[in-house]
């Protein structure tokens, strides 16, 4: 008796193997294009929601900074609000990316991971700005200069 090797190829973005026979189609009607299309549509919808949220976060951070422009204290404390807002947004985008990757939408998940990386860069930049504002460089000393005789 001859041994035949039976392979069960997987559909793109599907966790269910195709069954041999019946032209390698699963029991339900084939709709392999809808998975990629649906993932792209979902990704686009989520991006269209995330863009205004990110713009709103940026606008509120800028408006909060305008009120502090006239205050010139020695060392103001760090303002953690923009850092926490941006960090929460980054975390939310990461959760959405994990959900997309788990639900077999790799393109949508990859787009969300890219957005999360960009949001993380903005979070780190906001932290750095607040840190520099709260810890100004020391004033230069007058070493090496003769004392004034007035």
C-alpha positions in Angstrom: 0.0 0.0 0.0 1.4 3.4 -1.0 1.7 6.1 1.6 0.3 9.4 0.5 1.3 12.5 2.4 -1.6 14.7 3.1 -0.9 18.4 3.9 -3.4 20.8 5.4 -2.4 24.2 4.2 -3.7 27.2 6.2 -5.7 30.1 4.8 -4.1 33.5 5.1 -5.2 35.1 8.4 -7.1 31.9 9.4 -6.5 29.6 12.3 -8.5 26.8 10.8 -6.7 24.4 8.4 -8.2 23.6 5.1 -9.5 20.1 4.8 -8.2 17.9 2.0 -10.7 17.1 -0.7 -13.4 19.3 -2.0 -10.7 21.5 -3.6 -9.1 22.0 -0.1 -12.0 24.2 1.1 -13.4 24.1 4.6 -17.0 23.1 5.2 -18.2 26.7 5.0 -18.1 28.7 1.8 -14.7 30.2 1.0 -14.3 33.8 1.7 -10.5 34.3 2.0 -10.5 37.8 0.6 -13.0 39.1 3.2 -10.5 38.5 6.1 -7.9 40.8 4.7 -10.5 43.3 3.5 -12.3 43.2 6.9 -9.0 43.7 8.7 -8.1 46.7 6.5 -11.5 48.2 7.0 -11.4 47.7 10.8 -7.9 49.2 10.9 -9.0 52.2 8.9 -12.0 52.8 11.2 -9.9 52.5 14.3 -7.3 54.9 12.8 -10.0 57.4 12.0 -11.1 57.2 15.7 -7.5 57.4 17.0 -6.5 60.5 15.0 -9.0 62.9 16.5 -8.2 61.5 20.0 -4.5 62.1 19.5 -5.1 65.6 18.1 -7.3 66.4 21.2 -4.5 65.2 23.5 -1.9 67.3 21.7 -4.2 70.4 21.8 -4.9 70.0 25.5 -1.2 69.6 26.2 -0.4 72.8 24.3 -3.2 74.7 26.0 -2.0 73.6 29.4 1.5 74.8 28.5 0.3 78.3 27.6 -0.9 79.0 31.1 2.6 78.2 32.5 4.5 80.5 30.1 4.3 83.5 32.4 5.2 81.6 35.6 8.9 81.9 36.3 9.6 80.1 39.5 12.9 78.6 40.5 12.1 75.0 39.8 8.5 74.1 39.1 7.4 70.6 39.8 6.9 68.1 36.9 3.5 68.1 35.3 2.6 64.4 35.0 -0.8 65.0 33.4 0.4 65.1 29.7 2.7 62.1 30.3 -0.1 60.1 31.8 -2.6 61.0 29.1 -0.1 60.1 26.3 0.9 56.9 28.2 -2.8 55.9 28.5 -3.3 56.5 24.8 -0.2 54.4 24.0 -1.5 51.6 26.2 -4.9 51.7 24.6 -3.4 51.5 21.1 -1.3 48.5 22.3 -4.3 46.7 23.6 -6.1 47.3 20.3 -3.0 45.9 18.5 -3.0 42.8 20.6 -6.7 42.2 20.0 -6.1 42.6 16.3 -3.2 40.2 16.3 -5.0 37.7 18.4 -8.1 37.8 16.1 -5.9 37.0 13.1 -5.8 40.4 11.5 -2.0 40.9 11.1 -2.1 44.0 8.9 -4.4 45.8 11.3 -2.3 44.7 14.3 0.9 45.9 12.6 -0.6 49.3 11.8 -1.7 49.6 15.4 1.8 48.6 16.6 3.2 51.4 14.4 0.8 53.9 15.9 1.7 52.7 19.4 5.4 53.2 18.6 4.8 56.7 17.4 2.6 57.5 20.5 5.4 56.0 22.7 7.9 58.5 21.1 5.6 61.4 21.9 5.1 60.1 25.5 8.9 60.0 26.0 9.3 63.4 24.4 6.6 64.8 26.8 8.4 63.3 29.7 11.7 64.7 28.6 10.2 68.2 28.2 8.6 68.1 31.7 11.9 66.8 33.2 13.9 69.6 31.6 11.4 72.2 32.8 11.4 70.8 36.4 15.2 70.4 36.5 16.8 73.5 34.8 20.5 73.6 34.3 22.4 75.3 37.1 23.4 78.9 36.6 27.0 79.5 35.6 29.3 80.5 38.4 31.8 83.3 38.2 34.9 81.2 38.7 38.1 82.7 37.4 36.8 86.3 37.4 38.3 88.8 39.8 36.0 90.1 42.5 34.5 93.5 41.7 35.7 96.4 43.8 32.8 98.7 43.9 
